[in-house]
């Protein structure tokens, strides 16, 4: 008996131990990789630069190959052209820096005059400056006794007739003249490291461009995917996307640097070419790159111009060009974003800067983009997309369920409003909210949700539908689009031609007399609080289409309560189940409702996850219901049809609504 009770405990302990060992092994592996990246940065930095350059140059190589240029010749030609441009730009930068260094002493007078003008102003004689002058005077007073004592001591020594200290002998140390080899070594040694790094980059770029397919195959092998065709297509797509992204980013940042350099030249800032190139390079650094690039010209404008007009023009140049490029041009060229979350951009910039210094800051975003693209296409690297990508980590139904669990329906309503810019309310309820409730029901079925949490979810859904009570279910106006990542993910999961997109909004006057009561639709929960939450959504959606509805909890179906049910003006009853109850419970519920409402139409909504239409029809026949609905939108459609609204009427109403929206 003891062995039987201890065995599960031992099994759990073994599983926990294995999980702990796996976590420790992962942590050790991460430390080893980071250490290799840090201590091997002299090798990994050139390799990273070569990989990024290969992505930029790959489209040019492909272009030459398409015009029948041999692959080897195309690669060598493109690499020579690229590095010739890089060396030309480097020599231009060196010239500009030399010229700026020679002109800096001339700007010292202007800076001194401006500092003096600040000191002479009335505002400059503030509390801090008076406190500084007081501290200086106090320091002088403290130093006087020491100086006087020293003078008296020196005088006493001279009076005593002591020996005169010997005069110091000047000593000059001269190095022997270096030989020819020593002079050559001194001249070449600063150039060895940059030249070696450049050589490594050139070799790796040529190798990567020549062996692209072989490297792709090796990466597929490392990925270990069983679907060879899918993995190959995914990696080819990722490589082409990265090539276009980096090439476009290079062109866009180069154009930004050209505009900044030209503007600074027109303003009169010295070494405008230098600052233009620096602005283009620093713009690869997210968020702070443009600020750093603007700091140097602004400081130089203060030093060059005796007035302040040059500073103001320079500041205006950056304040106009950077937002224009960042918020207008880039979204048109890239789309919504480069695929990175803002937190990932900051974290990657911090990480790569700590590892590789300033070059790591420039390479942070491109390297992280590479990792995220690999994570989206390689199953084993999916965690990279989850950690750094801008796509939501949770699916839209999971986000909705999580918000209901957290008791935060306001945020869920905000996301829903973003979704409604491109899709209808019925689509949101069917594709997001209802699927979120199905997740909640799955947790309830396995005992993960207690009664308190179920009540909290029901109350949150009720508040959520109340926040959306002013939303109608008409098709959204064309041209509206959302910029929210989570809403965009939900929009992508909804088909544009869904049946719920075309449901009409009917007026009370067009309804038959028996449908003109206060609440012609009754939505009844089958068994659980999750069913009641779904009934609340159906009631709100039905009301949005012109059929007012009210909700009754599952307790209303009991033998005692069903005969106390207020049925005034009820024309149709929607019986909602999400918990997969057996046909017996549905049959008894329908039978009780039929006795109470013999003339009403009973619609069964059994929205269990992954149930198909044939299974729904079997449930309807077993429960003896009149109709069965496969979704919230389908239930509203059946209610409209039960009300006797003809197809022609629906079509004309839809056209009228479309005309109103278009107007």
VOFIMI-390750 format. One record per residue (C-alpha): x, y, z; residue in three letters; residue number from 1; chain. Coordinates in pm, whole numbers, plus 50000, padded with zeros to 5 digits. Layout:
BEGIN
- X Y Z ALA NUM A
...
//
This chain:
BEGIN
- 50000 50000 50000 UNK 1 A
- 50284 50239 50084 UNK 2 A
- 50455 50171 49753 UNK 3 A
- 50132 50253 49569 UNK 4 A
- 50100 50586 49742 UNK 5 A
- 50463 50683 49697 UNK 6 A
- 50491 50594 49329 UNK 7 A
- 50302 50902 49197 UNK 8 A
- 50510 51121 49425 UNK 9 A
- 50830 50967 49291 UNK 10 A
- 50708 51009 48935 UNK 11 A
- 50635 51376 48998 UNK 12 A
- 50973 51421 49162 UNK 13 A
- 51144 51263 48863 UNK 14 A
- 50956 51489 48621 UNK 15 A
- 51040 51797 48827 UNK 16 A
- 51403 51692 48845 UNK 17 A
- 51419 51643 48468 UNK 18 A
- 51257 51982 48411 UNK 19 A
- 51506 52141 48650 UNK 20 A
- 51800 51974 48476 UNK 21 A
- 51668 52089 48139 UNK 22 A
- 51638 52448 48265 UNK 23 A
- 51991 52438 48409 UNK 24 A
- 52130 52295 48084 UNK 25 A
- 51956 52570 47886 UNK 26 A
- 52097 52837 48118 UNK 27 A
- 52448 52694 48091 UNK 28 A
- 52419 52681 47712 UNK 29 A
- 52304 53044 47704 UNK 30 A
- 52599 53151 47920 UNK 31 A
- 52840 52963 47693 UNK 32 A
- 52696 53124 47379 UNK 33 A
- 52708 53475 47529 UNK 34 A
- 53065 53420 47647 UNK 35 A
- 53167 53303 47300 UNK 36 A
- 53006 53610 47143 UNK 37 A
- 53188 53839 47386 UNK 38 A
- 53534 53688 47388 UNK 39 A
- 53521 53599 47020 UNK 40 A
- 53393 53940 46906 UNK 41 A
- 53700 53996 46690 UNK 42 A
- 53573 53706 46475 UNK 43 A
- 53196 53729 46520 UNK 44 A
- 53169 54102 46442 UNK 45 A
- 53319 54062 46091 UNK 46 A
- 53102 53755 46034 UNK 47 A
- 52788 53945 46138 UNK 48 A
- 52880 54237 45913 UNK 49 A
- 52945 53995 45628 UNK 50 A
- 52604 53828 45673 UNK 51 A
- 52424 54161 45668 UNK 52 A
- 52621 54279 45366 UNK 53 A
- 52540 53955 45187 UNK 54 A
- 52169 54020 45240 UNK 55 A
- 52212 54368 45092 UNK 56 A
- 52420 54254 44796 UNK 57 A
- 52226 53934 44714 UNK 58 A
- 51960 54113 44503 UNK 59 A
- 52233 54282 44296 UNK 60 A
- 52405 53949 44238 UNK 61 A
- 52073 53796 44134 UNK 62 A
- 52015 54086 43894 UNK 63 A
- 52350 54028 43722 UNK 64 A
- 52284 53655 43701 UNK 65 A
- 51952 53718 43530 UNK 66 A
- 52137 53898 43251 UNK 67 A
- 52361 53592 43198 UNK 68 A
- 52662 53705 43404 UNK 69 A
- 52840 53403 43560 UNK 70 A
- 52781 53367 43931 UNK 71 A
- 53146 53399 44034 UNK 72 A
- 53200 53709 43822 UNK 73 A
- 52877 53864 43945 UNK 74 A
- 52973 53808 44310 UNK 75 A
- 53326 53947 44271 UNK 76 A
- 53204 54248 44073 UNK 77 A
- 52936 54339 44324 UNK 78 A
- 53172 54295 44622 UNK 79 A
- 53443 54509 44459 UNK 80 A
- 53190 54781 44379 UNK 81 A
- 53045 54776 44731 UNK 82 A
- 53379 54796 44909 UNK 83 A
- 53504 55062 44668 UNK 84 A
- 53210 55276 44774 UNK 85 A
- 53280 55197 45140 UNK 86 A
- 53648 55294 45109 UNK 87 A
- 53558 55610 44918 UNK 88 A
- 53316 55706 45192 UNK 89 A
- 53578 55630 45456 UNK 90 A
- 53839 55852 45289 UNK 91 A
- 53580 56129 45260 UNK 92 A
- 53505 56095 45631 UNK 93 A
- 53876 56113 45715 UNK 94 A
- 53913 56430 45508 UNK 95 A
- 53614 56591 45674 UNK 96 A
- 53739 56498 46022 UNK 97 A
- 54085 56640 45951 UNK 98 A
- 53936 56965 45825 UNK 99 A
- 53704 56991 46125 UNK 100 A
- 53992 56927 46370 UNK 101 A
- 54190 57210 46208 UNK 102 A
- 53899 57453 46233 UNK 103 A
- 53801 57380 46593 UNK 104 A
- 54041 57637 46752 UNK 105 A
- 53870 57912 46553 UNK 106 A
- 53539 57834 46721 UNK 107 A
- 53678 57869 47075 UNK 108 A
- 53634 58247 47075 UNK 109 A
- 53267 58222 46976 UNK 110 A
- 53197 57970 47250 UNK 111 A
- 53377 58185 47511 UNK 112 A
- 53177 58493 47411 UNK 113 A
- 52847 58305 47439 UNK 114 A
- 52942 58168 47780 UNK 115 A
- 53037 58517 47895 UNK 116 A
- 52711 58656 47764 UNK 117 A
- 52527 58400 47973 UNK 118 A
- 52723 58501 48280 UNK 119 A
- 52657 58871 48224 UNK 120 A
- 52283 58828 48198 UNK 121 A
- 52074 58897 48500 UNK 122 A
- 51929 58551 48488 UNK 123 A
- 52277 58405 48498 UNK 124 A
- 52352 58568 48837 UNK 125 A
- 52130 58325 49012 UNK 126 A
- 52152 58146 49340 UNK 127 A
- 52383 57873 49211 UNK 128 A
- 52638 58119 49073 UNK 129 A
- 52638 58329 49393 UNK 130 A
- 52689 58011 49593 UNK 131 A
- 52979 57916 49365 UNK 132 A
- 53147 58257 49411 UNK 133 A
- 53105 58228 49788 UNK 134 A
- 53270 57884 49791 UNK 135 A
- 53562 58016 49583 UNK 136 A
- 53619 58309 49824 UNK 137 A
- 53603 58075 50120 UNK 138 A
- 53860 57846 49958 UNK 139 A
- 54098 58139 49907 UNK 140 A
- 54067 58240 50273 UNK 141 A
- 54142 57886 50385 UNK 142 A
- 54455 57875 50169 UNK 143 A
- 54603 58207 50295 UNK 144 A
- 54736 58091 50637 UNK 145 A
- 54909 57798 50481 UNK 146 A
- 55084 58021 50228 UNK 147 A
- 55182 58272 50495 UNK 148 A
- 55322 58003 50721 UNK 149 A
- 55528 57868 50437 UNK 150 A
- 55668 58212 50363 UNK 151 A
- 55764 58271 50726 UNK 152 A
- 55932 57931 50744 UNK 153 A
- 56136 58004 50432 UNK 154 A
- 56238 58343 50568 UNK 155 A
- 56356 58196 50899 UNK 156 A
- 56578 57950 50716 UNK 157 A
- 56746 58229 50520 UNK 158 A
- 56797 58442 50831 UNK 159 A
- 56957 58155 51016 UNK 160 A
- 57228 58151 50748 UNK 161 A
- 57170 57794 50649 UNK 162 A
- 57322 57646 50336 UNK 163 A
- 57169 57753 50008 UNK 164 A
- 57000 57460 49831 UNK 165 A
- 57173 57364 49508 UNK 166 A
- 57013 57473 49184 UNK 167 A
- 56834 57192 48994 UNK 168 A
- 57016 57050 48695 UNK 169 A
- 56799 57026 48381 UNK 170 A
- 56783 56676 48237 UNK 171 A
- 56671 56598 47884 UNK 172 A
- 56592 56243 47772 UNK 173 A
- 56630 56168 47404 UNK 174 A
- 56523 55852 47228 UNK 175 A
- 56757 55708 46970 UNK 176 A
- 56657 55769 46612 UNK 177 A
- 56431 55486 46496 UNK 178 A
- 56541 55280 46205 UNK 179 A
- 56355 55234 45881 UNK 180 A
- 56184 54914 45997 UNK 181 A
- 56074 55073 46323 UNK 182 A
- 55926 55370 46140 UNK 183 A
- 55745 55138 45902 UNK 184 A
- 55608 54932 46191 UNK 185 A
- 55485 55245 46370 UNK 186 A
- 55312 55357 46052 UNK 187 A
- 55149 55024 45972 UNK 188 A
- 55052 54896 46320 UNK 189 A
- 54739 55116 46357 UNK 190 A
- 54619 54993 46018 UNK 191 A
- 54670 54621 46074 UNK 192 A
- 54350 54555 46272 UNK 193 A
- 54112 54750 46043 UNK 194 A
- 54268 54595 45733 UNK 195 A
- 54248 54245 45880 UNK 196 A
- 53883 54298 45976 UNK 197 A
- 53806 54429 45628 UNK 198 A
- 53978 54130 45470 UNK 199 A
- 53778 53887 45682 UNK 200 A
- 53454 54064 45588 UNK 201 A
- 53540 54053 45217 UNK 202 A
- 53621 53682 45229 UNK 203 A
- 53307 53594 45420 UNK 204 A
- 53083 53804 45194 UNK 205 A
- 53222 53634 44883 UNK 206 A
- 53191 53291 45045 UNK 207 A
- 52831 53350 45160 UNK 208 A
- 52721 53482 44821 UNK 209 A
- 52884 53193 44638 UNK 210 A
- 52753 52923 44874 UNK 211 A
- 52405 53053 44953 UNK 212 A
- 52224 52732 44859 UNK 213 A
- 52469 52511 45047 UNK 214 A
- 52438 52725 45361 UNK 215 A
- 52060 52714 45328 UNK 216 A
- 52066 52333 45310 UNK 217 A
- 52286 52313 45618 UNK 218 A
- 52050 52541 45807 UNK 219 A
- 51759 52318 45704 UNK 220 A
- 51951 52021 45837 UNK 221 A
- 52013 52197 46167 UNK 222 A
- 51647 52295 46187 UNK 223 A
- 51560 51928 46167 UNK 224 A
- 51225 51985 46001 UNK 225 A
- 51047 51680 45864 UNK 226 A
- 50870 51892 45599 UNK 227 A
- 51159 51960 45362 UNK 228 A
- 50952 52143 45100 UNK 229 A
- 50791 52376 45352 UNK 230 A
- 51116 52456 45530 UNK 231 A
- 51299 52526 45203 UNK 232 A
- 51025 52758 45082 UNK 233 A
- 51014 52933 45420 UNK 234 A
- 51388 52996 45434 UNK 235 A
- 51398 53117 45075 UNK 236 A
- 51112 53352 45154 UNK 237 A
- 51289 53471 45470 UNK 238 A
- 51613 53536 45281 UNK 239 A
- 51436 53735 45009 UNK 240 A
- 51242 53936 45267 UNK 241 A
- 51556 54017 45465 UNK 242 A
- 51739 54117 45149 UNK 243 A
- 51462 54355 45048 UNK 244 A
- 51434 54490 45403 UNK 245 A
- 51803 54566 45451 UNK 246 A
- 51850 54703 45101 UNK 247 A
- 51545 54926 45141 UNK 248 A
- 51661 55036 45484 UNK 249 A
- 52006 55118 45346 UNK 250 A
- 51857 55325 45063 UNK 251 A
- 51613 55502 45294 UNK 252 A
- 51875 55585 45557 UNK 253 A
- 52114 55697 45283 UNK 254 A
- 51846 55931 45149 UNK 255 A
- 51791 56059 45503 UNK 256 A
- 52164 56131 45538 UNK 257 A
- 52167 56302 45197 UNK 258 A
- 51879 56531 45295 UNK 259 A
- 52037 56611 45632 UNK 260 A
- 52379 56676 45477 UNK 261 A
- 52233 56902 45207 UNK 262 A
- 52027 57092 45463 UNK 263 A
- 52326 57143 45692 UNK 264 A
- 52533 57265 45394 UNK 265 A
- 52264 57520 45307 UNK 266 A
- 52247 57632 45670 UNK 267 A
- 52624 57674 45677 UNK 268 A
- 52730 57404 45924 UNK 269 A
- 53098 57307 45864 UNK 270 A
- 53172 56950 45745 UNK 271 A
- 52813 56894 45634 UNK 272 A
- 52912 56577 45444 UNK 273 A
- 53048 56425 45765 UNK 274 A
- 52726 56490 45956 UNK 275 A
- 52514 56359 45669 UNK 276 A
- 52705 56030 45659 UNK 277 A
- 52693 56009 46039 UNK 278 A
- 52315 56068 46035 UNK 279 A
- 52268 55790 45778 UNK 280 A
- 52476 55545 45986 UNK 281 A
- 52324 55634 46322 UNK 282 A
- 51972 55601 46188 UNK 283 A
- 52023 55225 46197 UNK 284 A
- 52016 55274 46576 UNK 285 A
- 51649 55277 46679 UNK 286 A
- 51494 55564 46876 UNK 287 A
- 51813 55741 46982 UNK 288 A
- 52013 55727 46658 UNK 289 A
- 51865 56044 46509 UNK 290 A
- 51904 56225 46844 UNK 291 A
- 52274 56137 46861 UNK 292 A
- 52321 56241 46498 UNK 293 A
- 52159 56578 46570 UNK 294 A
- 52370 56648 46879 UNK 295 A
- 52696 56711 46689 UNK 296 A
- 52562 56961 46432 UNK 297 A
- 52369 57142 46705 UNK 298 A
- 52683 57177 46917 UNK 299 A
- 52878 57297 46613 UNK 300 A
- 52605 57551 46527 UNK 301 A
- 52647 57701 46874 UNK 302 A
- 53025 57725 46823 UNK 303 A
- 53017 57869 46470 UNK 304 A
- 52736 58124 46473 UNK 305 A
- 52772 58428 46705 UNK 306 A
- 52391 58440 46713 UNK 307 A
- 52132 58168 46749 UNK 308 A
- 51973 58149 46405 UNK 309 A
- 52198 57863 46282 UNK 310 A
- 52110 57657 46591 UNK 311 A
- 51737 57709 46537 UNK 312 A
- 51756 57620 46165 UNK 313 A
- 51953 57303 46243 UNK 314 A
- 51706 57201 46512 UNK 315 A
- 51414 57264 46277 UNK 316 A
- 51580 57052 46007 UNK 317 A
- 51600 56745 46229 UNK 318 A
- 51256 56802 46383 UNK 319 A
- 51097 56808 46037 UNK 320 A
- 51295 56543 45846 UNK 321 A
- 51311 56268 46111 UNK 322 A
- 50934 56253 46190 UNK 323 A
- 50855 56277 45819 UNK 324 A
- 51077 55980 45738 UNK 325 A
- 50988 55779 46048 UNK 326 A
- 50611 55824 46046 UNK 327 A
- 50525 55881 45681 UNK 328 A
- 50788 55733 45449 UNK 329 A
- 50886 55424 45650 UNK 330 A
- 50527 55293 45699 UNK 331 A
- 50472 55328 45323 UNK 332 A
- 50793 55143 45242 UNK 333 A
- 50812 54881 45518 UNK 334 A
- 50446 54839 45605 UNK 335 A
- 50350 54860 45969 UNK 336 A
- 50696 54783 46111 UNK 337 A
- 51011 54580 46069 UNK 338 A
- 50857 54298 46275 UNK 339 A
- 51017 54381 46612 UNK 340 A
- 50841 54484 46928 UNK 341 A
- 50958 54812 47090 UNK 342 A
- 51076 54625 47399 UNK 343 A
- 51277 54388 47180 UNK 344 A
- 51443 54681 47001 UNK 345 A
- 51558 54838 47328 UNK 346 A
- 51663 54504 47479 UNK 347 A
- 51856 54399 47170 UNK 348 A
- 52030 54737 47148 UNK 349 A
- 52138 54705 47512 UNK 350 A
- 52250 54343 47471 UNK 351 A
- 52454 54386 47152 UNK 352 A
- 52610 54713 47273 UNK 353 A
- 52725 54543 47593 UNK 354 A
- 52877 54260 47386 UNK 355 A
- 53031 54441 47089 UNK 356 A
- 53037 54811 47179 UNK 357 A
- 52928 55084 46933 UNK 358 A
- 52930 54846 46635 UNK 359 A
- 52688 54625 46827 UNK 360 A
- 52453 54922 46871 UNK 361 A
- 52442 54971 46493 UNK 362 A
- 52400 54599 46423 UNK 363 A
- 52141 54535 46697 UNK 364 A
- 51826 54586 46493 UNK 365 A
- 51938 54403 46175 UNK 366 A
- 52065 54107 46376 UNK 367 A
- 51745 54084 46578 UNK 368 A
- 51535 54105 46260 UNK 369 A
- 51732 53805 46126 UNK 370 A
- 51663 53608 46442 UNK 371 A
- 51291 53692 46440 UNK 372 A
- 51251 53591 46074 UNK 373 A
- 51425 53260 46145 UNK 374 A
- 51197 53212 46446 UNK 375 A
- 50889 53254 46227 UNK 376 A
- 50999 52991 45977 UNK 377 A
- 51199 52738 46182 UNK 378 A
- 51004 52545 46444 UNK 379 A
- 51296 52498 46682 UNK 380 A
- 51362 52874 46683 UNK 381 A
- 51002 52979 46735 UNK 382 A
- 51085 53115 47079 UNK 383 A
- 51281 53396 46911 UNK 384 A
- 50967 53518 46736 UNK 385 A
- 50772 53497 47062 UNK 386 A
- 51038 53691 47253 UNK 387 A
- 51130 53962 47001 UNK 388 A
- 50860 53971 46733 UNK 389 A
- 50584 54231 46720 UNK 390 A
- 50312 53974 46666 UNK 391 A
- 50101 53909 46978 UNK 392 A
- 50235 53626 47191 UNK 393 A
- 49878 53507 47251 UNK 394 A
- 49610 53446 46991 UNK 395 A
- 49312 53688 46984 UNK 396 A
- 49081 53437 47162 UNK 397 A
- 49348 53375 47426 UNK 398 A
- 49389 53751 47478 UNK 399 A
- 49011 53791 47518 UNK 400 A
- 48997 53501 47766 UNK 401 A
- 49292 53638 47960 UNK 402 A
- 49129 53982 47986 UNK 403 A
- 48808 53824 48115 UNK 404 A
- 49006 53621 48369 UNK 405 A
- 49185 53935 48482 UNK 406 A
- 48855 54121 48515 UNK 407 A
- 48962 54388 48265 UNK 408 A
- 48682 54418 48009 UNK 409 A
- 48775 54779 47931 UNK 410 A
- 49098 54681 47756 UNK 411 A
- 48914 54404 47570 UNK 412 A
- 48656 54659 47454 UNK 413 A
- 48934 54887 47327 UNK 414 A
- 49081 54601 47123 UNK 415 A
- 48734 54515 46993 UNK 416 A
- 48681 54873 46876 UNK 417 A
- 49007 54856 46685 UNK 418 A
- 48888 54530 46528 UNK 419 A
- 48554 54688 46433 UNK 420 A
- 48733 54938 46212 UNK 421 A
- 48776 54658 45958 UNK 422 A
- 48525 54386 46050 UNK 423 A
- 48173 54358 46187 UNK 424 A
- 48065 54305 46546 UNK 425 A
- 47929 53957 46466 UNK 426 A
- 48268 53858 46325 UNK 427 A
- 48440 53966 46645 UNK 428 A
- 48197 53775 46861 UNK 429 A
- 48224 53457 46651 UNK 430 A
- 48597 53453 46579 UNK 431 A
- 48738 53604 46897 UNK 432 A
- 48498 53626 47191 UNK 433 A
- 48317 53296 47140 UNK 434 A
- 48643 53108 47089 UNK 435 A
- 48776 53273 47403 UNK 436 A
- 48475 53143 47595 UNK 437 A
- 48540 52797 47450 UNK 438 A
- 48888 52813 47605 UNK 439 A
- 48729 52907 47936 UNK 440 A
- 48488 52615 47907 UNK 441 A
- 48777 52378 47839 UNK 442 A
- 48947 52497 48159 UNK 443 A
- 48621 52460 48349 UNK 444 A
- 48576 52104 48220 UNK 445 A
- 48913 52000 48357 UNK 446 A
- 48845 52168 48692 UNK 447 A
- 49085 52461 48653 UNK 448 A
- 48816 52727 48718 UNK 449 A
- 48626 52749 49044 UNK 450 A
- 48284 52909 49086 UNK 451 A
- 48431 53244 49185 UNK 452 A
- 48637 53268 48866 UNK 453 A
- 48342 53158 48653 UNK 454 A
- 48129 53430 48807 UNK 455 A
- 48409 53681 48744 UNK 456 A
- 48424 53580 48376 UNK 457 A
- 48044 53609 48340 UNK 458 A
- 48044 53955 48501 UNK 459 A
- 48338 54071 48287 UNK 460 A
- 48162 53959 47968 UNK 461 A
- 47846 54142 48077 UNK 462 A
- 48045 54461 48133 UNK 463 A
- 48230 54408 47805 UNK 464 A
- 47906 54382 47604 UNK 465 A
- 47780 54690 47785 UNK 466 A
- 48085 54883 47667 UNK 467 A
- 48004 54777 47310 UNK 468 A
- 47631 54845 47338 UNK 469 A
- 47657 55153 47115 UNK 470 A
- 47826 54954 46836 UNK 471 A
- 47608 54845 46545 UNK 472 A
- 47676 54547 46322 UNK 473 A
- 47693 54719 45987 UNK 474 A
- 47987 54648 45755 UNK 475 A
- 48268 54895 45837 UNK 476 A
- 48340 55180 45601 UNK 477 A
- 48612 55111 45348 UNK 478 A
- 48944 55280 45409 UNK 479 A
- 48938 55231 45786 UNK 480 A
- 49227 55027 45918 UNK 481 A
- 49370 54951 46258 UNK 482 A
- 49730 54999 46363 UNK 483 A
- 49698 54784 46674 UNK 484 A
- 49901 54462 46644 UNK 485 A
- 49657 54247 46841 UNK 486 A
- 49356 54378 46648 UNK 487 A
- 49539 54327 46319 UNK 488 A
- 49609 53967 46416 UNK 489 A
- 49240 53915 46487 UNK 490 A
- 49139 54080 46159 UNK 491 A
- 49368 53848 45964 UNK 492 A
- 49191 53546 46114 UNK 493 A
- 48845 53655 45994 UNK 494 A
- 48729 53601 45637 UNK 495 A
- 48600 53914 45470 UNK 496 A
- 48307 53731 45309 UNK 497 A
- 48174 53577 45632 UNK 498 A
- 47796 53550 45644 UNK 499 A
- 47783 53768 45953 UNK 500 A
- 47932 54054 45755 UNK 501 A
- 47607 54091 45555 UNK 502 A
- 47334 54059 45818 UNK 503 A
- 47081 54343 45796 UNK 504 A
- 46981 54585 46069 UNK 505 A
- 46600 54576 46071 UNK 506 A
- 46355 54829 46209 UNK 507 A
- 46076 54750 46453 UNK 508 A
- 45809 54864 46207 UNK 509 A
- 45910 54593 45957 UNK 510 A
- 45852 54314 46212 UNK 511 A
- 45528 54113 46244 UNK 512 A
- 45296 54218 46532 UNK 513 A
- 45398 53925 46752 UNK 514 A
- 45764 54037 46724 UNK 515 A
- 45704 54395 46837 UNK 516 A
- 45719 54324 47207 UNK 517 A
- 45979 54466 47443 UNK 518 A
- 46205 54160 47411 UNK 519 A
- 46099 53923 47130 UNK 520 A
- 46418 53717 47169 UNK 521 A
- 46498 53520 47483 UNK 522 A
- 46854 53390 47529 UNK 523 A
- 46878 53114 47789 UNK 524 A
- 47199 52965 47928 UNK 525 A
- 47208 52585 47912 UNK 526 A
- 47397 52481 48224 UNK 527 A
- 47699 52695 48321 UNK 528 A
- 47801 53055 48375 UNK 529 A
- 48005 53031 48053 UNK 530 A
- 47682 52951 47868 UNK 531 A
- 47528 53258 48028 UNK 532 A
- 47822 53473 47911 UNK 533 A
- 47767 53351 47555 UNK 534 A
- 47394 53423 47591 UNK 535 A
- 47478 53780 47696 UNK 536 A
- 47682 53829 47378 UNK 537 A
- 47405 53682 47163 UNK 538 A
- 47149 53914 47324 UNK 539 A
- 47365 54219 47258 UNK 540 A
- 47426 54114 46897 UNK 541 A
- 47058 54045 46837 UNK 542 A
- 46969 54385 46980 UNK 543 A
- 47226 54547 46751 UNK 544 A
- 47033 54402 46455 UNK 545 A
- 46700 54538 46570 UNK 546 A
- 46571 54236 46765 UNK 547 A
- 46570 54327 47134 UNK 548 A
- 46668 54037 47358 UNK 549 A
- 46701 53952 47723 UNK 550 A
- 46905 53688 47905 UNK 551 A
- 46806 53424 48157 UNK 552 A
- 47050 53219 48363 UNK 553 A
- 47065 52839 48360 UNK 554 A
- 46855 52828 48682 UNK 555 A
- 46555 52940 48476 UNK 556 A
- 46540 52592 48315 UNK 557 A
- 46470 52408 48640 UNK 558 A
- 46123 52253 48679 UNK 559 A
- 46034 52504 48950 UNK 560 A
- 46158 52818 48774 UNK 561 A
- 46061 52749 48414 UNK 562 A
- 45690 52798 48488 UNK 563 A
- 45765 53128 48663 UNK 564 A
- 45946 53252 48355 UNK 565 A
- 45810 53576 48211 UNK 566 A
- 45727 53496 47850 UNK 567 A
- 45546 53816 47754 UNK 568 A
- 45624 53906 47393 UNK 569 A
- 45871 53618 47343 UNK 570 A
- 45876 53496 46981 UNK 571 A
- 46200 53298 46970 UNK 572 A
- 46413 53125 47231 UNK 573 A
- 46787 53064 47186 UNK 574 A
- 46918 52786 47409 UNK 575 A
- 47295 52817 47450 UNK 576 A
- 47541 52537 47535 UNK 577 A
- 47922 52551 47540 UNK 578 A
- 47991 52271 47786 UNK 579 A
- 47916 51977 47557 UNK 580 A
- 47627 51852 47766 UNK 581 A
- 47467 51530 47656 UNK 582 A
- 47154 51531 47440 UNK 583 A
- 46943 51434 47742 UNK 584 A
- 46989 51768 47918 UNK 585 A
- 46919 51955 47593 UNK 586 A
- 46609 51744 47528 UNK 587 A
- 46464 51806 47875 UNK 588 A
- 46540 52178 47850 UNK 589 A
- 46371 52205 47510 UNK 590 A
- 46072 52007 47640 UNK 591 A
- 46024 52242 47936 UNK 592 A
- 46056 52550 47715 UNK 593 A
- 45809 52401 47468 UNK 594 A
- 45551 52353 47741 UNK 595 A
- 45594 52711 47856 UNK 596 A
- 45620 52863 47505 UNK 597 A
- 45432 52634 47265 UNK 598 A
- 45422 52889 46980 UNK 599 A
- 45783 53014 47008 UNK 600 A
- 46065 52905 46779 UNK 601 A
- 46341 52728 46972 UNK 602 A
- 46693 52762 46834 UNK 603 A
- 46965 52537 46976 UNK 604 A
- 47313 52689 46989 UNK 605 A
- 47562 52416 47082 UNK 606 A
- 47896 52588 47031 UNK 607 A
- 48139 52324 47146 UNK 608 A
- 48487 52357 47003 UNK 609 A
- 48547 52174 46672 UNK 610 A
- 48187 52049 46635 UNK 611 A
- 48071 52017 46273 UNK 612 A
- 47736 52081 46109 UNK 613 A
- 47626 51714 46083 UNK 614 A
- 47684 51669 46455 UNK 615 A
- 47480 51982 46523 UNK 616 A
- 47191 51846 46316 UNK 617 A
- 47199 51523 46514 UNK 618 A
- 47182 51718 46838 UNK 619 A
- 46890 51922 46709 UNK 620 A
- 46698 51610 46615 UNK 621 A
- 46776 51449 46948 UNK 622 A
- 46674 51759 47146 UNK 623 A
- 46364 51819 46927 UNK 624 A
- 46461 52182 46868 UNK 625 A
- 46325 52376 46570 UNK 626 A
- 46656 52511 46443 UNK 627 A
- 47026 52479 46521 UNK 628 A
- 47285 52758 46496 UNK 629 A
- 47655 52701 46438 UNK 630 A
- 47765 53046 46558 UNK 631 A
- 47643 53372 46707 UNK 632 A
- 47604 53528 46365 UNK 633 A
- 47416 53223 46242 UNK 634 A
- 47180 53242 46542 UNK 635 A
- 47100 53607 46465 UNK 636 A
- 47043 53516 46101 UNK 637 A
- 46796 53242 46204 UNK 638 A
- 46616 53488 46432 UNK 639 A
- 46580 53735 46145 UNK 640 A
- 46448 53461 45918 UNK 641 A
- 46208 53342 46189 UNK 642 A
- 46078 53698 46211 UNK 643 A
- 45963 53666 45851 UNK 644 A
- 46206 53918 45698 UNK 645 A
- 46231 53814 45334 UNK 646 A
- 46555 53771 45142 UNK 647 A
- 46463 54059 44911 UNK 648 A
- 46411 54278 45212 UNK 649 A
- 46749 54181 45354 UNK 650 A
- 46923 54252 45025 UNK 651 A
- 46763 54593 44986 UNK 652 A
- 46837 54680 45346 UNK 653 A
- 47201 54579 45304 UNK 654 A
- 47227 54798 44995 UNK 655 A
- 47068 55085 45183 UNK 656 A
- 47310 55045 45471 UNK 657 A
- 47605 55029 45230 UNK 658 A
- 47484 55346 45061 UNK 659 A
- 47453 55522 45397 UNK 660 A
- 47802 55413 45503 UNK 661 A
- 47950 55515 45167 UNK 662 A
- 47780 55855 45191 UNK 663 A
//
